[in-house]
Amino acid sequence: MKKLFQLFLFSIAGLTAMAQGSLRIAGLQMDVSYVIEKNEKAIIKYLNDLKDEHVDFLITPEGSLSGYTSQFDGELLKESLTRVRKAAKDLNIGLILGTCYKETIGRREYCYNQARVYLPDGTFMGAYSKILTCSPLDNPGTGEIMEYVQGNVKTFSVNDVEFGILICNDLWATPGYTTTPNPYLPWKMQESGAEVIFHIINSGTNQKYKKFHEASVELWAMTLKMPIIEVNAAHGDKEINARSGIVDHEGKRTKIVESSGEQIFIYDLEL
């Protein structure tokens, strides 16, 4: 299958040192497989494509390294993560990396659906774990609600930019896939100090959900007067049901990325 690669560049040309209150970010809409080595190779490839773009952070979709599954080898994932982290550090690019992750505490193994945050120098800032995990309405209590440990609201501060991260359904509370009360996580992120939200997604291709997904993001951005930057997973040449790109503080889509194929976009975020 032919993969598409496209580079979008917004705002002013890249600077070697960003002003306080600003970040240069790249969003990677990539095909996410269930093969860790394949995902690792793709992420490192795109990191190298960005080596001259002076990017502060690369943002990847939900489950982009592990695959969007809880059925992966936790030790193999950690080895792969070490290599990805080193590649990013060598290029002086930070990561907001979507991946599932396993930890053993005592005799029990716990699995999380996370966004792991690494500074350009490789320092691990911490991880946000998905809170509003999905479960089908016709069979509540099954699905990822049983597979992943839920996280807590938290924000990160880099270069005087306070950002929150939401993973897929955290923002939407999609009908049919949400069997617990809606915690209104975008609002809670703002209450916790977030000035911008990075929304990492792996939502598939069912077009029945497209209007709901996109309108939900636009309404939250408008209501909170806060930009939301979205990075979805690609599904080959099929059209995805939530477009990657930028939704500004007025709820307007100021940049929409192609709805199919692998894409990468760069955005100078200034608050």
C-alpha positions as CSV (number, residue, x, y, z in Angstrom):
1,M,0.0,0.0,0.0
2,K,1.4,3.4,-1.0
3,K,2.0,5.7,2.0
4,L,1.5,9.4,1.7
5,F,3.8,11.8,3.4
6,Q,3.1,15.5,3.5
7,L,4.7,18.3,5.4
8,F,2.6,21.3,6.5
9,L,4.3,24.3,7.9
10,F,2.4,27.1,9.6
11,S,3.3,30.4,11.1
12,I,6.8,31.9,10.9
13,A,9.9,30.0,9.9
14,G,11.5,27.8,12.6
15,L,13.8,29.4,15.1
16,T,16.7,27.7,16.9
17,A,15.4,29.0,20.2
18,M,11.7,29.5,20.8
19,A,10.5,32.5,22.8
20,Q,9.0,31.9,26.3
21,G,5.3,30.9,26.0
22,S,5.8,29.1,22.7
23,L,6.6,25.7,21.4
24,R,7.2,24.3,17.9
25,I,5.4,21.0,17.7
26,A,5.1,18.4,15.0
27,G,2.1,16.1,14.7
28,L,2.5,12.7,13.1
29,Q,-0.5,11.0,11.6
30,M,0.9,7.5,11.1
31,D,-0.2,4.0,10.5
32,V,-0.2,2.1,13.8
33,S,0.4,-1.6,13.5
34,Y,0.4,-4.4,16.2
35,V,4.1,-4.9,15.5
36,I,6.3,-2.9,17.9
37,E,9.4,-3.0,15.7
38,K,7.5,-1.7,12.7
39,N,6.0,1.2,14.7
40,E,9.5,2.0,16.1
41,K,11.0,2.1,12.7
42,A,8.3,4.5,11.4
43,I,8.6,6.9,14.4
44,I,12.4,7.0,14.2
45,K,12.1,7.6,10.4
46,Y,9.9,10.6,10.9
47,L,12.1,11.9,13.7
48,N,15.0,12.0,11.3
49,D,12.8,13.7,8.7
50,L,12.4,16.5,11.2
51,K,16.1,17.0,12.1
52,D,16.4,20.4,10.4
53,E,13.0,21.7,11.4
54,H,14.0,22.9,15.0
55,V,11.0,21.1,16.4
56,D,10.5,21.1,20.2
57,F,8.1,18.1,20.4
58,L,6.9,15.3,18.1
59,I,3.3,14.2,19.0
60,T,2.3,10.7,18.0
61,P,-1.2,9.0,18.0
62,E,-2.7,6.8,20.6
63,G,-0.9,3.5,20.9
64,S,1.6,4.4,18.2
65,L,4.6,2.4,19.6
66,S,2.9,-0.6,21.3
67,G,0.0,-0.8,18.9
68,Y,-3.5,0.1,20.2
69,T,-3.8,-3.1,22.3
70,S,-3.1,-4.5,25.7
71,Q,-1.8,-7.7,24.2
72,F,1.9,-6.8,23.7
73,D,5.2,-7.8,25.2
74,G,6.0,-5.3,27.9
75,E,9.7,-5.9,27.9
76,L,10.0,-5.7,24.2
77,L,8.1,-2.4,24.4
78,K,10.5,-1.0,26.9
79,E,13.5,-2.0,24.8
80,S,11.9,-0.3,21.8
81,L,11.1,2.8,23.8
82,T,14.7,3.1,24.9
83,R,15.8,3.2,21.2
84,V,13.1,5.7,20.3
85,R,14.0,7.9,23.2
86,K,17.6,7.9,22.3
87,A,16.9,8.7,18.7
88,A,14.8,11.7,19.8
89,K,17.5,12.9,22.3
90,D,20.2,12.6,19.6
91,L,18.1,14.9,17.4
92,N,17.2,17.2,20.3
93,I,13.5,16.6,19.8
94,G,11.0,16.0,22.6
95,L,8.3,13.4,22.5
96,I,4.7,13.3,23.4
97,L,4.5,9.6,22.6
98,G,1.3,7.7,22.5
99,T,1.9,4.1,23.6
100,C,0.4,1.5,25.9
101,Y,2.8,0.6,28.7
102,K,3.1,-2.2,31.3
103,E,4.4,-2.0,34.9
104,T,4.8,-4.8,37.4
105,I,4.0,-3.8,41.0
106,G,4.5,-6.5,43.5
107,R,3.4,-9.7,41.7
108,R,0.8,-8.0,39.5
109,E,1.2,-6.5,36.1
110,Y,-0.7,-3.3,35.2
111,C,-1.3,-2.0,31.7
112,Y,-1.9,1.7,30.8
113,N,-2.9,3.6,27.7
114,Q,-0.5,6.5,27.9
115,A,1.0,9.6,26.4
116,R,4.6,9.6,27.7
117,V,6.4,13.0,27.7
118,Y,10.1,13.4,27.1
119,L,12.0,16.6,26.9
120,P,14.4,17.2,24.0
121,D,17.3,16.2,26.3
122,G,15.6,12.9,26.9
123,T,14.4,13.7,30.4
124,F,11.2,11.8,31.2
125,M,8.6,14.3,32.5
126,G,5.9,11.8,33.3
127,A,3.0,10.1,31.7
128,Y,-0.7,10.8,31.3
129,S,-2.9,7.7,31.3
130,K,-6.2,7.5,29.6
131,I,-9.1,8.1,32.0
132,L,-12.4,7.6,30.1
133,T,-11.6,4.1,28.8
134,C,-14.1,2.6,26.3
135,S,-16.7,-0.1,26.9
136,P,-19.6,-1.1,24.6
137,L,-23.0,0.0,25.7
138,D,-24.4,-3.4,24.8
139,N,-21.9,-5.2,27.0
140,P,-20.8,-2.8,29.7
141,G,-17.8,-3.7,31.8
142,T,-15.9,-5.3,28.9
143,G,-13.3,-3.9,26.5
144,E,-10.6,-1.5,27.3
145,I,-12.2,-0.4,30.6
146,M,-11.0,-3.8,31.9
147,E,-7.7,-3.8,30.1
148,Y,-6.1,-0.5,31.2
149,V,-5.6,1.2,34.5
150,Q,-7.3,4.6,34.5
151,G,-5.1,7.7,35.1
152,N,-5.7,11.1,36.7
153,V,-5.9,14.6,35.5
154,K,-2.5,16.2,35.2
155,T,-0.8,18.9,33.2
156,F,2.8,19.5,32.0
157,S,4.8,22.8,31.9
158,V,7.5,23.4,29.3
159,N,8.9,26.8,28.3
160,D,6.1,28.6,30.1
161,V,3.5,26.6,28.2
162,E,1.1,24.6,30.4
163,F,-0.5,21.8,28.4
164,G,-2.8,19.0,29.0
165,I,-3.1,15.7,27.1
166,L,-6.3,13.8,26.4
167,I,-6.4,10.4,24.8
168,C,-9.2,9.8,22.2
169,N,-12.5,9.1,24.1
170,D,-11.3,11.3,27.1
171,L,-12.5,14.3,25.1
172,W,-15.5,12.8,23.3
173,A,-17.3,10.5,25.7
174,T,-18.6,8.8,22.5
175,P,-22.2,7.4,22.7
176,G,-22.1,3.6,22.4
177,Y,-18.6,3.3,23.8
178,T,-18.9,5.1,27.2
179,T,-20.6,3.4,30.1
180,T,-19.3,5.5,32.9
181,P,-20.4,9.2,33.7
182,N,-18.7,11.8,31.6
183,P,-16.1,13.6,33.7
184,Y,-15.8,16.5,31.3
185,L,-12.0,16.2,31.1
186,P,-11.3,19.2,28.8
187,W,-12.9,21.5,31.4
188,K,-11.0,19.7,34.2
189,M,-7.7,20.1,32.3
190,Q,-8.3,23.9,32.1
191,E,-9.2,24.0,35.8
192,S,-5.9,22.3,36.4
193,G,-4.1,25.1,34.5
194,A,-3.8,23.8,30.9
195,E,-3.6,26.6,28.3
196,V,-3.7,24.1,25.3
197,I,-4.7,20.5,24.9
198,F,-2.9,17.9,22.8
199,H,-5.5,15.3,21.8
200,I,-4.0,12.0,20.6
201,I,-6.3,9.6,18.8
202,N,-6.8,6.2,17.2
203,S,-10.5,6.4,16.3
204,G,-10.7,4.3,13.1
205,T,-12.6,4.9,9.9
206,N,-16.4,4.5,10.8
207,Q,-17.7,7.8,9.2
208,K,-20.9,7.7,11.3
209,Y,-18.8,9.2,14.2
210,K,-17.0,11.9,12.2
211,K,-19.5,14.8,12.8
212,F,-19.8,14.0,16.5
213,H,-16.0,13.7,17.0
214,E,-15.1,16.9,15.2
215,A,-18.0,19.0,16.5
216,S,-17.2,17.9,20.1
217,V,-13.6,19.2,19.8
218,E,-14.7,22.5,18.1
219,L,-17.3,23.1,20.9
220,W,-14.8,22.4,23.7
221,A,-12.2,24.7,22.1
222,M,-14.7,27.5,21.7
223,T,-16.2,27.0,25.2
224,L,-12.9,26.9,26.9
225,K,-11.3,29.5,24.6
226,M,-8.4,27.1,24.3
227,P,-6.6,25.7,21.3
228,I,-6.7,21.9,20.8
229,I,-4.1,20.2,18.6
230,E,-5.2,16.8,17.3
231,V,-3.1,13.8,16.1
232,N,-5.0,10.8,14.9
233,A,-3.7,7.5,13.6
234,A,-3.8,6.8,9.9
235,H,-5.5,3.7,8.5
236,G,-3.7,3.3,5.2
237,D,-5.6,4.9,2.3
238,K,-9.0,4.8,4.2
239,E,-10.5,8.1,5.5
240,I,-10.3,8.4,9.2
241,N,-13.3,9.7,11.3
242,A,-11.5,12.6,13.1
243,R,-9.1,14.8,11.2
244,S,-5.7,15.7,12.6
245,G,-4.8,19.4,12.8
246,I,-5.4,22.6,14.7
247,V,-8.6,23.9,16.3
248,D,-8.1,27.4,17.6
249,H,-9.6,29.1,20.6
250,E,-12.7,30.1,18.7
251,G,-13.4,26.6,17.7
252,K,-12.3,27.1,14.1
253,R,-10.2,24.5,12.3
254,T,-7.3,26.6,11.2
255,K,-5.5,23.7,9.7
256,I,-6.9,20.4,8.5
257,V,-4.6,17.5,7.6
258,E,-5.4,15.1,4.8
259,S,-7.9,12.5,6.1
260,S,-6.0,9.4,4.8
261,G,-2.4,8.3,4.6
262,E,0.6,9.2,6.7
263,Q,1.0,12.9,7.2
264,I,3.1,15.2,9.3
265,F,2.4,18.8,10.2
266,I,4.4,21.5,12.0
267,Y,2.9,24.2,14.1
268,D,4.3,27.2,16.0
269,L,2.3,27.4,19.2
270,E,2.4,30.8,20.8
271,L,0.4,31.6,23.9
